[in-house]
Amino acid sequence: MTEFITHDTVSTRYWHTLDDGRIQCDLCPRFCKLHKDQRGLCFVRQNLDGQVVMTSYGRSSGFAIDPIEKKPLNHFLPGTPVFSFGTAGCNLACKFCQNWDISKSREMDTLMGQVSPEAIAQAALAHGCDSVAYTYNDPVVFHEYAIDTAQACRSLGLKSVAVSAGYVCEQPRAEFYQWMDAANIDLKAFTEDFYHKITGSHLQPVLETLQYIKQETSVWLELTTLIIPGENDSEAELEAMTQWVVENLGADVPMHFTAFHPDWKMLDKPRTPVSSLLQARQIALKNGVHYAYIGNTHDKSADSTYCHGCGKLLIGRDWYELSEWNLDTQACCRFCGEPCAGVFKPQPGNWGGETASGGDGTIRL
């Protein structure tokens, strides 16, 4: 049970005291070593009174109802609405961050008022959502709040979706993912040099998280890679990445290759050309990935799902709106009977179409 210190500050478990009196946070592989009252790089975990506390419990940066495809998850309850929220702070330092106003926020008072895990679960249920997504900033840094919310959701029959960079240590990772039902993990690149210089982190812990989720949990997993011109878009890197995915995670893990736009501290790079996204997708398919998509751009063909058995169109997508649906009630191809990997209802939802026709889904509690 979460132990409150103040209404938005809670005790945490993953830390230990060093010989020099500092406290080391053991939540993620950054292992911040904190003097008295010092905050970690994430800014929301602090050495307070001889322990590491989370200072943003229950404080959200906003709520929205999104199509699940926006996370992006194409094989988890397609067409259904997901209740999305985040807090502030992040344990990475990506120069290209496209949510930097949230993830790098130091203005805690700009966060919304106190919202309990139970209130989030009840609001998601009341708005007809099938799941709740922990997103906008990385849920690793609001570990306790996310887990408490996921527990409240599970008690109401709601699913939980993590949108994360996967940079988390072994014990907190196991605790976190026992409460998740699906995850989209950012595999930001496939070189240590990229991770170290551009994100301030390391590649290997992310790969370990991916293998853990796929091999030791029942969590539905999809991957996203933001393709940045001149940084992670070489043919050799994409070959190595997609081969590793097939060999270590399996051919059924969907991959999303999304377009970069200049932001935060990376304003000197051009937008990703669609040709680069299509090349990444083709390399993935060539290397045996069954489901590969492009994102942050409009291409109905490359956003749609095809049967890896007969090649026929299974799920048509136009932005977030579903069109063709050629899965039977057992999630098999209507043409050849090949199963389509994922978590599906007998019939798809239509939330993407509703969103496209009116409103951005933003709500207040």
C-alpha positions in Angstrom: 0.0 0.0 0.0 1.3 3.5 -0.8 2.5 5.4 2.2 1.6 9.1 2.0 3.9 11.8 3.5 1.8 14.7 2.2 -1.2 14.7 -0.2 1.1 14.5 -3.3 4.3 13.0 -1.8 4.7 9.3 -1.1 7.4 6.9 0.1 9.1 4.7 -2.4 10.8 1.3 -2.0 13.6 1.2 -4.6 16.6 3.0 -3.0 19.4 2.4 -0.6 21.8 4.5 1.5 25.4 4.8 0.4 28.5 4.9 2.6 28.9 8.6 2.1 25.4 9.4 3.4 23.8 9.9 0.0 20.8 7.9 -1.1 20.8 6.0 -4.4 17.6 5.7 -6.3 17.3 2.1 -7.7 14.2 2.6 -9.8 16.0 3.0 -13.1 19.5 2.3 -14.4 20.4 6.0 -14.0 21.0 5.2 -10.3 20.8 8.9 -9.2 22.9 9.5 -6.0 21.1 12.2 -4.0 22.3 14.5 -1.3 19.7 15.7 1.3 16.7 17.4 -0.5 18.3 16.8 -3.9 16.1 15.6 -6.8 17.0 13.1 -9.4 17.2 13.8 -13.1 13.5 12.9 -13.4 12.8 15.8 -10.9 9.9 14.0 -9.3 11.9 11.7 -7.0 13.7 13.4 -4.1 15.9 12.6 -1.1 13.6 13.8 1.7 14.2 13.0 5.3 16.6 10.1 4.5 14.4 8.3 1.9 13.5 8.7 -1.7 10.0 10.0 -2.2 7.8 10.6 -5.2 6.7 14.3 -5.2 4.0 14.2 -7.8 1.6 11.4 -6.7 -1.9 12.1 -7.9 -0.9 15.2 -9.9 -1.6 14.8 -13.6 -0.6 16.9 -16.5 -3.9 16.3 -18.2 -6.5 13.7 -19.2 -7.8 12.8 -22.7 -9.8 10.1 -24.4 -7.9 8.7 -27.4 -8.3 6.0 -29.9 -6.1 3.1 -28.8 -4.3 3.3 -32.1 -2.8 6.7 -31.0 -0.6 5.1 -28.4 0.3 3.5 -30.9 -1.3 0.0 -30.5 -2.7 -1.6 -33.6 -3.3 -5.1 -32.2 -4.8 -4.3 -28.8 -8.6 -3.8 -28.8 -8.7 -2.0 -32.1 -11.1 0.9 -32.4 -11.7 1.3 -28.7 -11.3 4.4 -26.5 -8.4 4.6 -24.0 -8.4 7.1 -21.1 -4.9 8.7 -21.2 -3.0 10.6 -18.6 0.5 11.4 -17.4 2.3 13.5 -14.8 5.6 15.4 -15.1 9.2 14.4 -15.3 11.2 11.8 -17.2 14.2 9.6 -16.5 15.7 10.1 -20.0 17.2 13.3 -21.5 16.2 12.9 -25.2 17.3 15.9 -27.2 14.4 15.3 -29.6 11.6 15.0 -27.0 8.3 15.9 -28.5 6.5 16.1 -25.1 9.3 18.1 -23.5 6.8 20.6 -21.9 5.5 17.7 -19.8 8.5 15.4 -19.5 10.9 18.2 -18.6 8.5 20.3 -16.6 9.9 21.8 -13.4 6.8 23.7 -12.6 5.0 21.3 -10.4 2.3 23.7 -9.5 1.1 23.7 -13.2 0.0 20.1 -12.7 -3.7 19.6 -12.1 -5.2 19.1 -8.7 -5.1 15.9 -6.7 -6.8 13.0 -8.6 -6.8 9.6 -6.9 -6.3 6.3 -8.7 -9.8 5.3 -7.9 -11.2 8.5 -9.5 -9.2 7.9 -12.7 -10.6 4.3 -13.0 -14.1 5.5 -12.3 -13.8 8.3 -14.9 -12.5 5.9 -17.5 -15.4 3.6 -16.8 -17.9 6.4 -16.9 -16.6 7.6 -20.3 -17.0 4.2 -21.8 -13.2 3.4 -22.1 -11.9 -0.1 -22.3 -8.5 0.8 -20.9 -6.3 3.4 -19.2 -2.9 4.5 -20.7 0.0 5.8 -18.7 1.6 8.1 -21.2 2.7 11.6 -22.2 5.7 11.2 -19.8 7.2 7.9 -18.9 5.2 5.9 -16.3 8.4 4.6 -14.8 8.9 7.9 -12.9 5.3 7.7 -11.5 5.7 4.0 -10.7 3.7 4.0 -7.5 0.8 6.2 -8.9 0.6 4.0 -12.1 0.5 0.8 -10.2 -2.2 2.0 -7.8 -4.2 3.2 -10.7 -3.7 -0.1 -12.6 -4.9 -2.0 -9.5 -8.0 0.3 -9.3 -8.7 -0.3 -13.0 -8.3 -4.1 -12.8 -10.9 -4.1 -10.0 -13.4 -2.5 -12.5 -12.5 -4.7 -15.4 -10.4 -2.1 -17.2 -7.1 -2.8 -19.0 -3.9 -0.9 -18.4 -1.5 0.3 -21.1 2.0 1.5 -20.6 3.7 3.8 -23.0 7.3 3.8 -22.0 11.0 3.9 -23.0 11.5 0.7 -21.0 14.4 2.2 -18.9 13.7 0.5 -15.5 15.5 -1.8 -13.2 14.7 -5.5 -12.7 12.6 -5.5 -9.5 10.5 -2.4 -10.1 10.0 -3.7 -13.7 8.5 -6.9 -12.5 6.2 -5.2 -10.0 5.1 -2.7 -12.7 4.3 -5.1 -15.5 2.3 -7.5 -13.4 -0.4 -4.8 -13.5 -0.1 -3.9 -17.2 -2.1 -5.6 -20.0 -0.3 -3.9 -23.0 2.8 -1.8 -23.6 4.2 0.2 -26.4 7.9 0.6 -25.8 10.1 3.2 -27.6 13.1 1.4 -29.1 14.7 4.7 -29.9 17.6 3.3 -31.9 19.8 0.3 -32.0 23.3 1.7 -31.1 24.7 2.5 -27.7 26.2 5.6 -29.2 22.7 7.0 -30.0 21.3 6.2 -26.6 24.3 7.6 -24.7 24.7 10.9 -26.7 21.1 11.7 -27.6 19.0 10.2 -24.7 21.5 10.2 -21.8 20.9 6.5 -21.2 21.9 3.1 -22.4 20.6 0.6 -24.9 21.1 -2.7 -23.1 18.6 -2.1 -20.2 15.9 -1.4 -22.8 16.6 -4.6 -24.7 16.4 -6.5 -21.3 13.0 -4.9 -20.7 11.7 -5.9 -24.1 12.9 -9.5 -23.6 11.3 -9.6 -20.1 7.9 -8.3 -21.3 7.8 -10.7 -24.2 9.3 -13.8 -22.6 8.1 -13.6 -18.9 4.8 -11.8 -19.0 1.4 -12.0 -20.8 1.6 -8.2 -21.6 0.8 -7.5 -25.3 3.9 -5.7 -26.7 4.4 -3.3 -29.6 7.4 -1.2 -30.5 7.9 2.3 -31.7 11.0 3.9 -33.3 11.1 7.6 -34.2 13.2 7.7 -37.3 15.6 10.7 -37.2 17.5 11.7 -40.4 21.2 11.0 -40.0 20.9 9.5 -36.5 19.1 6.2 -36.6 17.9 5.7 -40.1 20.8 3.9 -41.8 20.0 0.7 -43.6 22.6 -1.2 -41.5 21.0 -0.1 -38.2 17.5 -0.9 -39.3 18.6 -4.3 -40.5 20.3 -5.1 -37.2 17.3 -3.8 -35.2 14.6 -5.7 -37.0 16.7 -8.9 -37.1 17.1 -8.7 -33.4 13.4 -8.2 -32.8 12.5 -11.3 -34.8 15.2 -13.4 -33.2 14.6 -12.3 -29.6 10.9 -11.1 -29.4 9.4 -13.0 -32.3 7.9 -12.1 -35.7 4.4 -11.2 -34.2 5.6 -8.1 -32.3 4.4 -5.1 -34.3 6.8 -2.3 -35.1 5.9 1.3 -35.7 8.3 3.6 -37.5 7.3 7.2 -36.9 8.2 10.6 -38.4 10.5 13.0 -36.5 9.9 16.8 -36.5 12.4 19.3 -35.1 11.7 19.9 -31.4 13.2 20.7 -28.0 17.0 20.6 -28.4 17.1 19.0 -31.8 16.0 21.8 -34.2 18.8 21.3 -36.7 17.4 18.1 -38.2 14.9 18.0 -41.0 11.6 16.2 -40.8 11.7 12.6 -41.7 10.8 12.0 -45.3 8.1 9.4 -45.9 10.5 7.4 -48.1 12.7 6.8 -45.0 9.7 5.4 -43.1 8.7 3.2 -45.9 12.2 1.9 -46.2 12.3 1.0 -42.5 9.0 -0.8 -42.9 10.2 -2.7 -45.9 13.4 -3.8 -44.1 11.3 -5.0 -41.2 9.0 -7.0 -43.4 11.9 -8.4 -45.4 13.5 -9.6 -42.1 10.4 -11.5 -41.0 8.4 -8.9 -38.9 4.8 -9.8 -39.6 3.3 -6.4 -38.8 5.1 -3.1 -39.6 3.6 0.3 -39.8 4.5 4.0 -40.3 3.2 6.9 -38.2 3.0 10.6 -37.8 2.2 10.7 -41.5 -0.8 9.7 -43.7 -0.4 6.5 -45.6 -3.4 4.2 -45.5 -1.6 1.3 -47.0 1.3 1.4 -44.6 -1.0 2.0 -41.6 -3.1 -1.1 -42.3 -2.7 -4.7 -41.2 -2.2 -7.5 -43.7 -2.3 -11.3 -43.2 1.2 -12.7 -43.1 -0.2 -15.9 -44.5 -2.0 -14.9 -47.7 -1.2 -11.1 -47.8 -4.8 -10.0 -47.9 -5.9 -6.8 -46.1 -7.1 -7.6 -42.6 -7.7 -4.2 -40.9 -7.9 -1.0 -42.9 -6.8 2.2 -41.2 -7.2 5.8 -42.3 -5.4 7.8 -39.6 -7.1 6.4 -36.5 -10.3 5.4 -38.2 -10.9 1.7 -39.0 -12.3 0.8 -42.4 -12.0 -2.8 -43.7 -12.3 -5.5 -41.1 -11.5 -9.0 -42.4 -11.0 -10.9 -39.1 -13.4 -13.5 -38.0 -14.6 -13.8 -34.4 -11.6 -15.8 -33.5 -9.2 -13.1 -34.9 -8.3 -15.2 -37.9 -8.0 -14.1 -41.5 -11.4 -14.5 -43.3 -9.6 -15.5 -46.5 -7.1 -18.2 -45.4 -7.7 -18.8 -41.7 -4.3 -17.7 -40.5 -4.5 -16.2 -36.9 -3.7 -12.5 -36.5 -1.6 -11.9 -33.4 -3.0 -9.5 -30.8 -5.8 -8.9 -28.3 -9.1 -8.5 -30.2 -12.8 -8.3 -29.4 -15.2 -10.2 -31.7 -16.1 -6.9 -33.4 -13.9 -3.7 -33.6 -14.8 -0.5 -32.0 -15.3 2.8 -33.9 -13.8 5.3 -31.5 -11.2 6.5 -34.1 -14.0 7.5 -36.4 -15.8 9.4 -33.6 -12.7 11.3 -32.7 -12.0 12.2 -36.3 -15.5 13.7 -36.6 -15.4 15.9 -33.6 -13.2 16.9 -30.7 -9.7 16.1 -29.5 -10.9 14.0 -26.6 -9.5 16.3 -23.9 -11.4 16.2 -20.6 -11.0 17.6 -17.1 -11.8 15.7 -13.8 
